[in-house]
């Protein structure tokens, strides 16, 4: 397969072979997983029904992920009637918690950290507790070199101290503070823009790193960039690094270590449980029209909703599939049509036998798995969470293919079961978490954040701070709610 062909395959939702919106619902795509969390999330607001009492106005929220649910809560608590339209048969967007191997696991977004102000505020507000993915800091390391050879090592032998580990990150981001002194204010100091136009791979090729350091940086960035390093802007993980206090130790903790006890669903239920919203599941939207007096929203089944304003909380890659009248500004539409680069894989794997905690690294954009995280070992089995650069290198639900990929790290392993959700084929995500192509970390940000008349846009895909994270989605839900309040208060 040529490089050009690989790039095309990695682009999320690649045209006519992907399921249609109606076909996706009619076929019950992923039903065994989707339904698992639908009931609880819907039940928390089942009694809301139509808004009762005098309201300050009516707002339709399109999309029930963390951004949409946060906006719904904020607006309903401010006295607005809120109607939430969600295309799937569950809330949560690109996060949802389901059962795998008898345990509740997150198939989408997972990890959180106290350096993320918006999600941490919600965690503290609702008294949530955290679990730990021990594999992120495991002493045992299994890594594959660039020749495909397997090695075993100890983290403490590679990096005896946290400072030694931090030095690796400083080599890859040598001028991070100078380039990005205001990571949460992307328009404040624009020196960092030059880092947006190069790829992570270009920087890796010129960085002064040893072989093991290069392998580590490669596998971490391929994992977090959800694609091969030559597809993702260098500015992306640079912003993570800056937010993490320019610390490699902290960025490792925040990216892959701490998760919400009970799964992301537990926090989402708290947020939407505080919203007095009229929730409609399995209700895809096909057209949004601004009129003289408000906004009309038409669903795929031709049901019409009217309101004073709309919060559109759909991901970047999905905006292009909804008709807007007047049409979306050219920059916003082009960004959606270009798509972002996030099209990697995340899968849960159960092994026979109890393996000691380890982390697994494999560099490159053409391997089936870049990163293996040991999650637990009990009752004679081991649970792993694995990431790869794309579905072209691994069919997540082909047990034989997963077995072969796991054997690269654990030659004697036996895979009992494996499952990963097909976010790239889901018409309501068309990709995994946001990961910018070169030029998208800055180049599309202002367009994506801008309102369009009475339509305000909310997604972690264009957050100021933690883009691609739950924190960024909550941030933009709060911002959109403020914009609505400002617009309708008069």
Secondary structure in CASP SS format (residue, H / E / C, confidence):
PFRMAT SS
TARGET T0000
AUTHOR 0000-0000-0000
METHOD secondary structure of the structure
MODEL  1
X C 1.00
X C 1.00
X H 1.00
X H 1.00
X H 1.00
X H 1.00
X H 1.00
X H 1.00
X H 1.00
X H 1.00
X C 1.00
X C 1.00
X C 1.00
X C 1.00
X H 1.00
X H 1.00
X H 1.00
X C 1.00
X C 1.00
X C 1.00
X H 1.00
X H 1.00
X H 1.00
X H 1.00
X H 1.00
X H 1.00
X C 1.00
X C 1.00
X C 1.00
X C 1.00
X H 1.00
X H 1.00
X H 1.00
X H 1.00
X H 1.00
X H 1.00
X H 1.00
X H 1.00
X H 1.00
X H 1.00
X H 1.00
X H 1.00
X H 1.00
X C 1.00
X C 1.00
X C 1.00
X C 1.00
X C 1.00
X C 1.00
X C 1.00
X C 1.00
X C 1.00
X C 1.00
X C 1.00
X C 1.00
X C 1.00
X C 1.00
X E 1.00
X E 1.00
X E 1.00
X E 1.00
X E 1.00
X C 1.00
X C 1.00
X C 1.00
X H 1.00
X H 1.00
X H 1.00
X H 1.00
X H 1.00
X H 1.00
X H 1.00
X H 1.00
X H 1.00
X H 1.00
X H 1.00
X H 1.00
X C 1.00
X C 1.00
X C 1.00
X E 1.00
X E 1.00
X E 1.00
X E 1.00
X E 1.00
X C 1.00
X C 1.00
X C 1.00
X C 1.00
X C 1.00
X C 1.00
X C 1.00
X C 1.00
X C 1.00
X C 1.00
X C 1.00
X E 1.00
X E 1.00
X E 1.00
X E 1.00
X C 1.00
X C 1.00
X E 1.00
X E 1.00
X E 1.00
X E 1.00
X C 1.00
X C 1.00
X C 1.00
X C 1.00
X E 1.00
X C 1.00
X C 1.00
X C 1.00
X C 1.00
X C 1.00
X H 1.00
X H 1.00
X H 1.00
X H 1.00
X H 1.00
X H 1.00
X H 1.00
X H 1.00
X H 1.00
X C 1.00
X C 1.00
X C 1.00
X C 1.00
X E 1.00
X E 1.00
X E 1.00
X C 1.00
X H 1.00
X H 1.00
X H 1.00
X H 1.00
X C 1.00
X C 1.00
X E 1.00
X E 1.00
X E 1.00
X E 1.00
X E 1.00
X C 1.00
X C 1.00
X C 1.00
X C 1.00
X C 1.00
X E 1.00
X E 1.00
X E 1.00
X E 1.00
X E 1.00
X H 1.00
X H 1.00
X H 1.00
X H 1.00
X C 1.00
X C 1.00
X C 1.00
X H 1.00
X H 1.00
X H 1.00
X H 1.00
X H 1.00
X H 1.00
X H 1.00
X H 1.00
X H 1.00
X H 1.00
X H 1.00
X C 1.00
X C 1.00
X C 1.00
X H 1.00
X H 1.00
X H 1.00
X H 1.00
X C 1.00
X C 1.00
X C 1.00
X C 1.00
X C 1.00
X C 1.00
X C 1.00
X C 1.00
X C 1.00
X C 1.00
X H 1.00
X H 1.00
X H 1.00
X H 1.00
X H 1.00
X H 1.00
X H 1.00
X C 1.00
X C 1.00
X E 1.00
X H 1.00
X H 1.00
X H 1.00
X H 1.00
X H 1.00
X H 1.00
X H 1.00
X C 1.00
X C 1.00
X C 1.00
X C 1.00
X H 1.00
X H 1.00
X H 1.00
X H 1.00
X H 1.00
X H 1.00
X H 1.00
X H 1.00
X H 1.00
X H 1.00
X H 1.00
X H 1.00
X H 1.00
X H 1.00
X C 1.00
X C 1.00
X C 1.00
X C 1.00
X H 1.00
X H 1.00
X H 1.00
X C 1.00
X E 1.00
X H 1.00
X H 1.00
X H 1.00
X H 1.00
X H 1.00
X H 1.00
X H 1.00
X H 1.00
X H 1.00
X H 1.00
X C 1.00
X C 1.00
X C 1.00
X C 1.00
X H 1.00
X H 1.00
X H 1.00
X H 1.00
X H 1.00
X H 1.00
X H 1.00
X H 1.00
X H 1.00
X C 1.00
X E 1.00
X E 1.00
X E 1.00
X C 1.00
X C 1.00
X C 1.00
X H 1.00
X H 1.00
X H 1.00
X H 1.00
X H 1.00
X H 1.00
X H 1.00
X H 1.00
X H 1.00
X H 1.00
X C 1.00
X C 1.00
X C 1.00
X E 1.00
X E 1.00
X E 1.00
X E 1.00
X C 1.00
X C 1.00
X C 1.00
X C 1.00
X E 1.00
X E 1.00
X E 1.00
X E 1.00
X E 1.00
X E 1.00
X C 1.00
X C 1.00
X C 1.00
X C 1.00
X E 1.00
X E 1.00
X E 1.00
X E 1.00
X E 1.00
X C 1.00
X C 1.00
X C 1.00
X C 1.00
X E 1.00
X E 1.00
X E 1.00
X E 1.00
X C 1.00
X E 1.00
X E 1.00
X E 1.00
X E 1.00
X C 1.00
X C 1.00
X C 1.00
X H 1.00
X H 1.00
X H 1.00
X H 1.00
X H 1.00
X H 1.00
X C 1.00
X E 1.00
X E 1.00
X E 1.00
X C 1.00
X C 1.00
X C 1.00
X C 1.00
X H 1.00
X H 1.00
X H 1.00
X H 1.00
X H 1.00
X H 1.00
X H 1.00
X H 1.00
X H 1.00
X C 1.00
X C 1.00
X C 1.00
X C 1.00
X C 1.00
X C 1.00
X E 1.00
X E 1.00
X E 1.00
X E 1.00
X E 1.00
X E 1.00
X E 1.00
X E 1.00
X C 1.00
X C 1.00
X C 1.00
X C 1.00
X C 1.00
X E 1.00
X E 1.00
X E 1.00
X E 1.00
X E 1.00
X C 1.00
X C 1.00
X C 1.00
X C 1.00
X C 1.00
X C 1.00
X C 1.00
X C 1.00
X E 1.00
X E 1.00
X E 1.00
X E 1.00
X E 1.00
X E 1.00
X E 1.00
X E 1.00
X C 1.00
X C 1.00
X E 1.00
X E 1.00
X E 1.00
X E 1.00
X E 1.00
X E 1.00
X E 1.00
X E 1.00
X C 1.00
X C 1.00
X C 1.00
X C 1.00
X C 1.00
X C 1.00
X C 1.00
X C 1.00
X C 1.00
X C 1.00
X H 1.00
X H 1.00
X H 1.00
X H 1.00
X H 1.00
X H 1.00
X H 1.00
X H 1.00
X H 1.00
X C 1.00
X C 1.00
X C 1.00
X C 1.00
X C 1.00
X C 1.00
X C 1.00
X E 1.00
X E 1.00
X E 1.00
X E 1.00
X E 1.00
X C 1.00
X C 1.00
X C 1.00
X C 1.00
X C 1.00
X C 1.00
X C 1.00
X C 1.00
X C 1.00
X C 1.00
X C 1.00
X C 1.00
X C 1.00
X C 1.00
X C 1.00
X C 1.00
X C 1.00
X C 1.00
X C 1.00
X C 1.00
X C 1.00
X C 1.00
X C 1.00
X C 1.00
X C 1.00
X H 1.00
X H 1.00
X H 1.00
X H 1.00
X H 1.00
X C 1.00
X C 1.00
X E 1.00
X C 1.00
X C 1.00
X E 1.00
X E 1.00
X E 1.00
X C 1.00
X C 1.00
X H 1.00
X H 1.00
X H 1.00
X C 1.00
X C 1.00
X C 1.00
X C 1.00
X C 1.00
X C 1.00
X C 1.00
X H 1.00
X H 1.00
X H 1.00
X H 1.00
X H 1.00
X H 1.00
X H 1.00
X H 1.00
X H 1.00
X H 1.00
X H 1.00
X H 1.00
X H 1.00
X H 1.00
X H 1.00
X H 1.00
X H 1.00
X H 1.00
X H 1.00
X C 1.00
X C 1.00
END
